[in-house]
């Protein structure tokens, strides 16, 4: 597939590379617009779809929310959602240690897993100060 490296595409990838976790389309648009003032919301939707289809970025499913997106990482990771500020952070560890192929009771075989933890981030947790 012929990929065009447009200014819009590069700006969106830059936003996702510097994000602390996956972002929704409105967040991507707001951050990218700071660098490329003429960037429209429809352009962001099209570019994100193309980047996802080309597997440069991944769609992160957060139950009950619109899709979030992040750059493809080489390592397995999970996410943490702050219930106060609503930010989503990337966790660089796996609390489950559940390898692919694990056989669960009743014959369920694990192929992959995704986990989102919910709570308060360090900035929002008054007890962390």
N, C-alpha and C positions, 0 to 999 in steps of 0.2 A: 504494500500500500504506500502510495506517495504521500509523505507527510510534509505539510507546509509549516515552516517555523515563522509564524506571524508574531508581530509584537504583542497581540492579545494573548496568544497561546503562551508565549514566553513569560508574560506578566503573570498570568494565572498559575503557571508552574512555579514561578518564583514565590508567589503568595503561599502556595501549598508546601513548598520546601521549607519555608521559614515559620510555618504555623506550629504551635505547640501540640496540636492534635488535629483531628479531622474537622473540616469546616462545611457548613451548609452553603448553598448557592448564594443567599443574601450576604453572608459573611465574606465569601470569596469576592463577590462583586464590590462590596464596600472597600475591602482592602486593596483590590486591584485598581479601583477607580482613583485611589490616592496617587498611583503611579501613572495611570493612563486615563486622564479625565474624560475622554470621549467614549469610554467603554460602556456599552449598553448591556442591560440585563439579559436580553435575548442572545447576545453574542456570548456571554458567559455560559448560558445554558448549552448552546451549540458546541462551544469549545470543550466544556466539561464532558459532554456526551462523547465527543470524538476522542478525547484523552482516555476516557474510560474504555471505549471500544478498542482503542489501540493498546490497552493494558498498561498505560503509563501511570495511571492513577487507579485507586480502588474505591469502590463504594462501600461505606461503612454503615451498617444497619443498626440504628438505635431505636429500639421498640417504641412505637407511638410517635415517631418524629419523621420529618422528611429526611431524605438521604443526605449523608455527609460524605465528604471525599478527602482522601489523603494520597500522597505519593506512595508508590509501591516501595516497600521496604524489603530488604533481603532477610530480615529476621522476623521470627514469630513474636507477636505482641498483642496486647489487649488495650482497653480504654477505661478511663475513669471520668465520670460525669459529675461535676459539682452541682448540687441541687440548689445552691444559692445563686451563683453567678451564671450558671448554665453552660460554662465552658466545658469542652471535652479535651482531655489530656491523653497523650500516648503513654502507656506503661511499658517499660523496656524489660519486663519480666513476665513469666507465666506462673500464676499461683496454683494452677491445676496439675502441672507435670503429667499430662495425659497424652502420651504419644499416639500418633496415628496407628491404627490396627488394634488398639486395645479392645478386648472383648468384655462387654458389660453383661450383667445378669440378663437373662431372657434372650441372649443371643445377639444383642445390639453390638455392632462393630463400629468403633469411632474412626471416622476418616479425617475430620478436622473439628475444631471448636473455635468459637468466638465468645468473648466474655466482656461485659461492660459492668464495672463496679460503680456504685452510686454513693455519694456522701458529700463531704465538704473539702474543698481544696485548701491548701495551706493559707492562702490569702483570706479566705472566708471563715475559717475555723478560728473563733476567738480564743480557744484553748491553746492554739499553736503559738501564740505570742509570748 
